[in-house]
Amino acid sequence: MATLTVFTSRTDTPRLLKSRAAGKLLLLGLLTAVLLPLFNRWGDGTWPRELTVHLSKPLTTASDWVMDNRDSHPLFLYFFGYISNAVVLSVRAVYLTLLAAGWAGVTAFGALLAWRFAGPRLAAGTATAFLACGALGMWVPTMQTLALMVVAVLVSVIVGAFLGLAAGLSDRLDRALRPVLDTMQVLPAFAYLLPVVLVFGIGVPAAVLATVVYAAPPMARLTALGLRGADPEVLEAVESLGATRRQRLLTARIPLARRELLLGLNQTIMMALSMAVIAAVIGAGGLGDRVYQALASVDVGAALAAGIPLVLLAVVLDRVTAAAGNGETRSRTIGWPYALAVTAAVALAVRLLGAPDWPAGWVLGIAEPVNRAVDWMTGHLYSGVPVVGGTADWAGHFTTWVLDPVRDGLQWLPWWSVLLVVAALAWLIGTWRTALTAVLAMAAIGVLGVWEPSLDTLSQVLAAVAVTLVLGIATGIAAARSDRVERALRPVLDVFQTMPQFVYLIPVVALFGVGRAPAVAAAVVYALPAVVRITAQGLRQVDQAALESARSLGATGRQQLWQVQLPLARRSLLLAVNQGVVLVLAVVIIGGLVGGGALGYDVAFGLAQGDLATGLVAGAAIVCLGLMLDRVTQPTERRAKKGA
């Protein structure tokens, strides 16, 4: 009888939701009918010029003032200047230390570190990864990227841990920081480059500080989560022994939050590496700059030679920090003094042998054969393939049949109808506050004067999200229903989730050339792993009692999926949609570098040409678009609880 009661409440819930949704839509319809005469005053439906604020002049004036006073104003001399110098000196010190250790010393230290936390297998993999970076001729760029990473991660961890500590110990600060961290998590990586470039100019300081702003939120969130999730019984026991608040923090809360802290470190490292690569656009150097320059000249071979070390570095850092976070330490015999002593001995021995730098004879040049393979693909696979057609044909058809109609349809709609659709979607899935936030974010895009490019970007996001959800949910269902499929997909998804965003552009440029379709393809590949994993996890966590009841009533596997698993996994599916949208937007924007156009191109153009007005306006529009998409696809906590 209990099971029957549960099913009755589940079947009644959609009716209640439908009636509530109908009421909201009716209210929106009445509001639109009242305001329609006012909307018709603004003509043909494009965003009215009367409601546009042109920021080019004030932004240009502000950027000119910053440039004129950067070397003389006290704010820059005694505050930003000191920060910039400290960043430069720190990165240079780490970089020179890595070069002094040489390829052998760095490889030995990395292998010993991996051995300490995860055992000899990962140690061998780490050594192989570093040796592969040298073999590809990318040792010096790898050390440049690693030096930038070390400084950026260290500052990100300090800032994130401090904010997380404050949020974990104070409810008021937690409520104040939550919307800030939410917004920072939604923003595409490109949006972080613009403000720091305005203040610090092109170079390493701007790259490091943009990386810190991008990578600190995960550390702050997970630190606060760990401190708030500490076992109350342990805290009460410590308090009963007369411990002060500081002692309770140091001896109980922080040790109990060790796993969350190390997970925060892992996420911070991954985001910092991704951002450090993107920061090549503003002069970060290293591997990211090699990839960026190669993509700009459509040199796929050179891009792949720099992209492989990025993937290897990401996988190694992810595995080592994940092993530390899971408590998988395999060998406590390798202590820090021993590791440092072995590293120093190896580095000194190689230096005495006269080979501190990677030997030129050990470099394996892959750029030329890769480019020959790309040329062969261009001649044989781009077009004219019997029956299936070529990759260029696929890209052209996708652009003609999907991207162009969606873009033209969005731009054809009256501006007020777009706002109305946004309001309806956000209100149906959330509250009136959610709808208001989404509408204001979308309206801000029109006010900034970039309505049409934003709709172009939105069309690419919608097309990429549709493809991602179809492939991701189908694959997630297969992984949830088959342990064999799940085991086969796990290593593939692990590698794909650790790859920096820039790297996804390399294979799609090789396969599809440049244009909007390759940008969409890169976004799909980047967002797919998260959608697959969230979908599979949500379906696997469905109440087994409900499935057993369905089986006892004679339900087939298909009926169990459509009538039990998918409805009960609704929250996970909505989360998959939300994460798919956010991740797709991040790469569609970067796709502006390979012909994606729209807002991504405006940001890249503004950064490349020093036209900060164009770049800042496009960056602000990206922020608003990301905020709107997040609100439209993410149910509020109160709404989610009602629907649970």
Secondary structure, 3 states (H helix, E strand, C coil): CHHHHHHHHHHHHHHHHHHHHHHHHHHHHHHHHHHHHHHHCCCCCCCCHHHCCCCHHHHHHHHHHHHHHCCCCHHHHHHHHHHHHHHHHHHHHHHHHHHHHHHHHHHHHHHHHHHHHHCHHHHHHHHHHHHHHHHCCCHHHHHHHHHHHHHHHHHHHHHHHHHHHHHHHCHHHHHHHHHHHHHHHHCCHHHHHHHHHHHHCCCHHHHHHHHHHHHHHHHHHHHHHHHHCCCHHHHHHHHHCCCCHHHHHHHHHHHHCHHHHHHHHHHHHHHHHHHHHHHHHHCCCHHHHHHHHHHHCCCHHHHHHHHHHHHHHHHHHHHHHHHHHCCCCCCCCCCHHHHHHHHHHHHHHHHHCCCCCCCHHHCCCCHHHHHHHHHHHHHHCCCCCCCCCCHHHHHHHHHHHHHHHHHHHHHHCCHHHHHHHHHHHHHHHCCHHHHHHHHHHHHHHHHCCCHHHHHHHHHHHHHHHHHHHHHHHHHHHHHHHCHHHHHHHHHHHHHHHHCCHHHHHHHHHHHHCCCHHHHHHHHHHHHHHHHHHHHHHHHHCCCHHHHHHHHHCCCCHHHHHHHHHHHHCHHHHHHHHHHHHHHHHHHHHHHHHHCCCHHHHHHHHHHHHCCHHHHHHHHHHHHHHHHHHHHHHCCCHHHHHHHC
